[in-house]
């Protein structure tokens, strides 16, 4: 996903001269492509995430769209106040790019486990969350954010090689369930809905089960809750997968969206990470299984 992001960002920056990229002294072997082509719009802020976020806000206030890029939790929690007060409050076009969503950096320990990021970011009233599940969704999310500049969070995970043979060929839209695989013979009673890195988990688990409809939602946020009841009402059972703790996560967001529809809330089951993973170190696959996700979860 990182390569897809940089490739697409370079294409956009060649056309739009107001696109900036700021990194926190990370990303090398990935970001050089942008740095080489657009030296005057590339900034290495060093290991100073709070300053990085405020610099981005300053540039954005002058009409630029600024992308802030760093690993896992560092561009989020280390500069939470700046995101809240400088970026979201002023509704500025700053996209915070977190590389390592979920447990991608599981071997680096809890400091690198991005499993509470949705909870913080979705509490920002102007924030759009972009959590793509593969390279194609990454490009489509980026296109949407460029066309609709606003405070946003782009969560990049690990591309695991699963081929997404997507039913939908249309551009993605916030709050919309994107069809990945639909039962074209018989109407399915059960839907699987994933966001971010959980899409790969779902595709692995349901690769041989054609009786369910599979969707992803790569764009969502506080402003798109009103669309969810209509989608859930189409199925008798909806199972949600996310590589995040259940508290404050994507599944919780869906349940909140159904607050006025208790009969629909009963149809929803959430598969999220068990907090036990917060104290563990291991590979992403190992920790996801131990956290309750995957075929062995």
N, C-alpha and C positions, 0 to 999 in steps of 0.2 A: 504493500500500500504506500510506503514511503516513496518509492520510485514513481508510482502513478501520480502521487501528489506533486512531486517536484517537476515531473514532465509537464503536467497540465499547468502548473503555476508559471512555468517558463513561457508556455504558449500564450497565456493570458498577459503576462508582463510585457511581452513583445508588442502587444497591441495597446494595452492600457498602461500609460506611463506613470500612473499613481499607485502602482502596486509595489509594496515594500516587503522585505523579509528580514526579521530580526531573530537571531539565534542566541542561545545562552551558552556559547562555547561548546556546542554539541552538534551532531549531525554530519560530521565530516565523513566523506565517502558517499554522501547523499546530496548535500546542499551546494557542493562546489559548482554544479551545473548552473544554478541561479547566480551564484557569486561571480563566476567568470563572465556571464553574459550581462549582468546588471550591477556592476560594482558600486555605482552611485546609489543604488537602492537596496544594498545589502549591509546589514549592521551586525557585528558580533558584540553583544552587550556584556559578554563575560558572565561569570557566575554571580549574577546580580539580577535575579528574576523580578524583584519589586521595581527596580529601575527600568528593566526591560519593558514591563507592562505600562509604566508611566510614559516612557519614550514613545511607545506605540500609540498611546492615547493622544499624546501631543501631535504626532504626525497625522493621525486620523482626524484631529480637529481642524487640520489645514486642508482637508479634502482628499486624503490618501486612504487607501485600503491596506491595512498593515496586517501581516501574518507573523505571529510570534510562535517560534518553534523550539520545543525542548522535550526532554524525556519524561514520560509518566507523570508523576504528581508535581514536578518542579514548576511548570508554568501555570499551575492551578493554585495549590494550597500555599505555596511560598509567597504568592502575591495576591492572596484572596481579597485583601482590602482594596488594592489598586483595581482589580477586576470589578469589584462591586461599585466603588466610588468614581473611578476615572473612566472606565469603559462602559459598563452597563447603565449607570445612572445618566450618563450623557448620550446614550444611544449611539455610540461611535462605531464605525466599521472596522473593528479589530477582531480578527479570527485567531483564537488561541489554539494552536495545534499541539496536541499531546501525542507523542509517539510511545506506544507501549500500553495501550488500553488493556484493562483486565490484568491478567497475570503473565503478560508477554515477557516481562523481566523478572520472572519468579525466582530465578537463581540469585538475584541481587538482594532478595529479602524484602521485608515489609515496607521499607522506605520507597521501594519501586513498585509496589502493588497498587495499581490504579483501580481500586474497587469501591471507592466512595466518591468518585468524581462526578457521576451523574447527580448524586444527591446535592452537591454544592451547586453545580452549574444550572440545574433545572429550577433552583430557587431564585434565580435571577430573572426578573419579569420581562426583560427585553432580549434574553439570550436564546438563540437558536442552537440546538444540539444537532450536530451532524456525526452520526456514528455508522459509517459504512461497513459493510461486511466483506467487501472484496475490492479489487482495483477498479472495476467498472463503477461501482457505487461511489468510490472515492472521487473519481472524475466528475460524476454527475452531481455529487454534493458540492464540489468546488465550483462547478458551473452555476449552481443555484446561489451560492453565497456571493459570488462575483456579481451576478445579475441583481441580487437583492442585498446590498451591503447593510450590515447591522452587526451588533455584538453577536459573536458566534463561537462555538466550541467544536473543533474538528478532532475527533478521537480516532486515531489510527492504530490498528492492531497488527497482527501478523497474518500475512497471506500464507495459507497452509496448503495450497495446491488444489483445493476442491473446485471443480468447474461448476460455475453457477449458470445453468441453462435456464435463463430467466424467461418467464412467460411474457412479462411486460417489456415493451420496447419504447415506452413513453418516458419522458423526463420525470424524475421523482418530484414529489411535492410534500411539504410539511404535513405531518399528521396522517398521511395516506399510507395504507397498507400496500406494499409493492408485491405483486404476485411473482413468486419464484417458481412454484410448481402447483398447478391446479389439476384436479381430477376432471378430465374432460369427458369421461364416460358416465360416471354416476356423481350426483351431487354429494359432496362430503359434508358430514355433520361436525367434523372436528377440524379446527384450524390450528396451525403452529405459527406463532409470531415471534420473530427474533429481531434483535438489533445489535449492531456492531459485530464483534468477534464471535458472538453466539451463533451467528448464521452458519459458520463453518461446522460448529458442533451439531447443529440441527441437520445439516445436509449429510453428515456422517451417520447420524443415528437413524435417519429416515430414508436412507438411500434406496432401500428395497420396499418401502411402504408407500404405495401409491393411493392409499385410501384416505389420506389427509391432504388438505390444502396447506401449502407452506408460503408464508409471507415474510417480508422484512420491512422494517420501518427505519430508514436511515436518516430521516429528518423529523425532529419533534421538539417540543418545548411547551412552556406554559400557555402560549397563545393558541395551541392546536388541540386542546383537550376536548372541545365540543364535537369533534368529528368521530370520537371513538365508539360511542354507543351504537351508532348506525352499523359500524363494522362488526362489533361483537354480536349484535342481534341476528346476524346471518347464520350463526352457528350455535349448536347446543353445547359445545365445549371448545374453549380456547386455551391453549397452553402457551405460556410465554417463557422465552429463554433469554437470559442475559448473563454476561460475565462480570457481575457486580454484586455486592451484597444486596439482600432483598430490601432492607430498610432504605427508603429514599431512592430506589432504583427505578428502572423502566417499568417493571411490573406494578410497582406501587403507583407510578404515574397513571397507568391504565386504570387501576382500581379507583384512584381519585377522580378520573374522568367519568366514571360511572356512578358517581356519588348520588345522583338523582334516580338511579336505575338499579335498586337492590336485586331485582330478579336477574339482571345481567351480571352483576358482580359474582353471583353464585356459579356462573359458567366458567369463571377464570381460575386457572391454576398457574402458579408461578414457579419456575425453576431458576433459582439464583444460587450464588455462592454462599456456602456455610461460613460463618465467621472464623471457623477453625483455621482457614487458610491464612489468616492474618499473622499467625505465629509460625508459619512453615516456610521452608525454602526448598525449591525444586524446580523442575522444568514446568513449562506452562501446562503441558498435557497431564503431568503427574498431579499438579495442584488443582486443576479443574476436576479431575476424577475424585480427588480427596475432598474437594469442595462440593461434590454432589452433582456435577455436570458430566455429560458424556454417557456413553453406553454402559459404563460400569458404575455410574452414579445413581 
